[in-house]
Amino acid sequence: MSGLSGTEQEGCRKMLSLLSYSDLMALCDTVTNKLITVVSTGEAMDAILTCSKSAEELLKRRKVYREVIFKYLISEGIAMPPDADKNQLARRAMLFWALNSRVKSNKASYVSTPADEEMDFSSAGEEISACDYMALGKQFCQWFYNPVNTQNPTLGQEPLHWGPQHFWEDAWLILCYSAEVQKIDRFQGAELVSQNLLALVRDERLFFSPNLEPHGLKCEATPHGLVMAAVAGTIHREQACLGIFEQAFGLIRSPLDANSWKIKFTHLRMRGQNELTGGEEMTSPAVTYSSNELLSLCERGLYF
């Protein structure tokens, strides 16, 4: 019996489909110790999944190349820096599967992200707990940087649909740059917000890699029904890591559809490597937004 969960089996099967025929058969021989004879790729995948003790063990196999895991994550809409090593990619895949397993077991689908539709959240009950807000915020951030990063032409991906439909008409954006000098730009209106975020990845060719570990993510909610999500991460251009970013979002549920949410505001601050202090972690940045700062952004977002 396989030691992999149903979600892990589904993900690993997709990943195995990216292997060449010869590599898949060689992997099957290794995992099964040549005790099982297979005659097709489907049988080989079944044997590999059945005989693997865990997803971690399978991902560590030599034939499961770094490039294969990277391609799988991209196909699932998970943004990763191009220079991430195999261990980082494997951990990200296992985190993705673990999160999906929890969501399914709770009978809740926090985010549904068809390319041309709004963000769609739902919960099992009317009230959402603090724990659920963390899951909601994590799924949102996982979604948001997917269509954004695919607009970067250097990645060679088919750009996913991106536009003002994901924002409220009066949405606003504040961009804070800090390199040699500090610069702050403000934009209001769904079209302007959408276009200026798009310009960062399409024209500036930036790649945003969010840190979805607990210290890289913060989520809160207000009595007004606004959900706030803040995330930290690294900024890349091709093979170079340029610095770190923090981005806060205010999400408001649509009054016409209880499961549909849009972005009311977003606050993005970016810092180059030369602006970082010695104690700041480049590979795993943490959120520094305080609760009071998020509340201030919330009030500004509601009455901008």
C-alpha positions in Angstrom: 0.0 0.0 0.0 1.3 3.5 -0.9 2.6 5.7 1.9 1.4 8.8 -0.1 -1.8 10.6 0.5 -4.4 10.9 -2.2 -3.3 14.5 -2.9 0.4 13.5 -3.0 -0.3 10.6 -5.3 -2.2 13.0 -7.7 0.6 15.5 -7.6 3.4 12.9 -8.0 1.5 11.3 -10.9 1.5 14.7 -12.7 5.2 15.1 -12.0 6.0 11.6 -13.2 4.2 12.3 -16.5 6.9 14.9 -17.2 9.7 12.3 -17.2 10.9 10.7 -20.4 9.9 7.1 -21.0 13.4 5.8 -20.3 13.8 7.8 -17.1 10.3 6.7 -15.9 11.1 3.0 -16.5 14.5 3.3 -14.8 12.9 5.0 -11.8 10.3 2.2 -11.6 13.1 -0.5 -11.6 14.8 1.4 -8.7 11.7 1.9 -6.6 10.4 -1.6 -7.1 13.8 -3.3 -7.0 12.8 -4.8 -10.4 10.3 -7.1 -8.6 7.4 -5.7 -10.7 7.1 -6.0 -14.4 5.3 -3.2 -16.2 4.5 -2.8 -19.8 3.1 0.8 -20.0 3.8 4.2 -18.5 0.6 4.0 -16.5 1.6 0.7 -14.9 5.0 2.2 -14.1 3.5 5.2 -12.4 1.2 2.9 -10.4 4.1 0.7 -9.3 6.2 3.7 -8.3 3.4 5.3 -6.3 2.5 2.0 -4.6 6.1 1.1 -3.6 7.1 4.6 -2.4 7.2 5.0 1.3 6.6 8.8 1.2 6.4 11.7 -1.2 9.7 13.0 0.3 11.4 9.7 -0.5 10.1 9.8 -4.1 11.1 13.4 -4.7 14.7 12.6 -3.5 15.1 10.0 -6.2 17.9 10.8 -8.7 15.6 10.5 -11.7 13.2 13.0 -10.3 15.2 15.9 -11.6 15.2 19.4 -10.3 13.8 20.7 -13.6 10.9 18.2 -13.4 9.8 19.5 -10.0 10.2 23.1 -11.2 8.0 22.5 -14.3 5.4 20.8 -12.2 5.2 23.7 -9.7 4.9 26.2 -12.6 2.1 24.1 -14.1 0.3 24.3 -10.8 0.7 28.1 -10.7 3.3 28.1 -7.9 5.9 30.8 -8.3 9.4 29.8 -7.6 12.7 31.6 -8.3 14.5 30.2 -11.3 17.6 29.4 -9.2 15.8 27.5 -6.5 17.6 24.2 -5.7 16.0 20.7 -5.7 15.4 20.6 -1.9 13.6 24.0 -2.0 11.4 22.9 -4.8 10.6 19.5 -3.2 9.7 21.2 0.1 7.4 23.7 -1.8 5.7 20.8 -3.6 5.1 18.9 -0.3 3.7 22.1 1.3 1.4 22.6 -1.6 0.1 19.0 -1.3 -0.3 19.3 2.5 -2.3 22.5 2.2 -4.6 21.0 -0.4 -5.1 18.0 1.7 -6.2 20.2 4.7 -8.5 22.2 2.5 -10.2 19.1 1.1 -10.5 17.4 4.5 -12.3 20.5 5.9 -14.6 20.4 2.9 -13.7 24.0 2.1 -12.3 25.4 -1.1 -10.8 28.8 -0.1 -9.8 29.8 -3.6 -10.9 28.8 -7.0 -8.9 30.7 -9.7 -10.0 30.2 -13.2 -7.9 32.4 -15.4 -10.7 34.7 -16.5 -12.7 34.9 -13.3 -12.5 36.7 -10.0 -10.9 35.2 -6.9 -13.4 32.8 -5.3 -13.4 32.0 -1.6 -15.8 29.8 0.3 -16.0 28.4 3.8 -18.0 25.7 5.5 -19.7 28.1 7.8 -20.8 31.7 8.0 -18.0 32.7 10.5 -14.4 32.2 9.6 -11.9 31.5 12.4 -8.5 33.0 12.7 -7.0 29.7 11.5 -9.2 29.8 8.4 -8.1 33.3 7.7 -4.5 32.1 7.6 -5.5 29.4 5.1 -7.5 31.9 3.1 -4.7 34.4 3.0 -2.2 31.7 2.1 -4.3 30.5 -0.8 -4.9 34.0 -2.0 -1.1 34.8 -2.0 -0.4 31.5 -3.7 -2.9 32.5 -6.4 -2.0 36.2 -6.8 1.7 35.8 -7.7 0.8 33.1 -10.3 -0.9 35.3 -13.0 1.4 38.2 -12.1 4.6 36.3 -12.6 3.5 34.6 -15.8 3.5 38.1 -17.4 7.3 38.1 -17.2 8.5 37.4 -20.7 11.8 36.0 -19.6 10.1 32.9 -18.0 8.8 31.8 -21.4 5.3 30.9 -20.1 1.9 31.5 -21.6 0.7 34.6 -19.7 -2.4 33.9 -17.7 -5.3 36.3 -17.9 -4.7 39.5 -15.8 -6.7 42.6 -15.5 -8.8 45.1 -13.5 -11.5 42.5 -12.9 -9.7 41.3 -9.8 -10.0 44.8 -8.2 -12.8 47.0 -6.9 -13.3 50.0 -9.1 -12.0 52.4 -6.5 -9.0 50.2 -5.5 -5.7 51.8 -4.7 -2.0 50.9 -4.8 0.9 52.4 -3.1 4.4 51.4 -4.3 7.4 52.1 -2.1 10.8 51.6 -3.6 13.9 51.8 -1.5 17.3 51.4 -3.2 19.7 54.4 -3.3 16.8 56.7 -2.7 13.2 56.2 -1.5 10.3 56.7 -3.9 6.6 56.4 -3.3 4.0 56.2 -6.1 0.2 56.2 -5.6 -2.4 55.0 -8.0 -6.2 54.7 -7.7 -8.7 52.9 -9.9 -8.8 49.2 -10.9 -7.3 49.9 -14.3 -4.4 51.9 -13.1 -3.6 49.5 -10.2 -3.8 46.5 -12.6 -1.6 48.2 -15.2 1.1 49.3 -12.7 1.4 45.9 -11.1 1.6 44.4 -14.6 4.4 46.8 -15.6 6.6 45.6 -12.8 6.8 42.1 -14.2 6.2 42.6 -17.9 8.4 45.8 -18.4 10.8 45.6 -15.4 10.9 41.8 -15.7 10.7 41.3 -12.0 9.8 37.9 -10.5 8.1 37.8 -7.0 8.7 34.8 -4.9 6.5 34.9 -1.8 7.6 33.2 1.5 4.5 31.3 2.5 6.0 29.9 5.7 4.4 31.1 8.9 6.9 33.9 9.6 6.5 35.2 6.0 2.7 35.5 6.1 0.3 37.5 8.3 -3.5 37.5 8.0 -6.2 39.4 10.0 -9.8 40.5 9.6 -11.8 43.5 10.7 -15.4 43.7 12.0 -16.2 45.5 8.7 -15.6 42.2 6.9 -12.3 43.2 5.3 -9.7 40.5 5.2 -6.0 41.6 5.3 -3.2 39.5 4.1 0.5 40.5 4.3 3.3 38.5 2.8 7.1 38.8 2.5 9.3 37.4 -0.3 12.3 37.9 -2.6 12.5 39.8 -5.8 14.4 38.4 -8.8 15.3 39.4 -12.3 16.4 36.3 -14.3 19.2 34.7 -12.2 19.8 37.7 -9.9 18.1 38.2 -6.5 17.6 42.0 -6.3 16.2 42.3 -2.8 13.1 41.6 -0.7 9.5 42.8 -0.8 6.5 43.0 1.5 3.0 43.3 0.2 -0.3 43.9 2.1 -3.7 43.3 0.6 -7.2 44.3 1.7 -9.9 41.9 0.4 -13.6 42.6 0.5 -16.4 40.1 -0.3 -18.8 40.9 -3.1 -22.3 41.7 -1.8 -23.8 39.9 -4.8 -21.8 36.7 -4.5 -20.8 35.6 -1.0 -17.9 33.5 -2.4 -16.4 36.2 -4.6 -13.7 38.5 -3.3 -11.8 41.4 -4.9 -8.8 43.5 -3.9 -9.7 46.8 -2.3 -6.2 48.0 -1.8 -2.6 46.8 -1.9 0.5 48.3 -0.4 3.9 47.1 -1.9 7.3 48.0 -0.6 10.5 46.8 -2.2 14.0 47.1 -0.9 17.3 46.4 -2.8 20.0 44.3 -1.2 22.1 47.3 -0.3 19.2 48.6 1.9 19.0 45.4 4.0 20.5 45.3 7.5 22.8 42.5 8.6 20.1 40.7 10.6 17.6 40.5 7.7 17.2 37.1 6.0 17.4 37.2 2.2 16.4 33.6 1.6 13.4 33.6 3.9 12.2 37.1 4.6 9.6 37.8 7.4 6.6 40.1 7.4 7.3 43.2 9.4 3.8 44.9 9.1 2.4 45.4 12.6 -1.2 44.9 13.4 -1.6 48.6 13.9 0.0 49.3 10.5 -2.4 46.8 8.8 -5.3 48.5 10.6 -4.1 51.9 9.4 -4.0 50.5 5.8 -7.4 49.1 6.3 -8.9 52.4 7.3 -7.2 54.1 4.4 -8.5 51.5 2.1 -12.1 51.9 3.2 -12.0 55.7 3.0 -9.4 56.5 0.4 
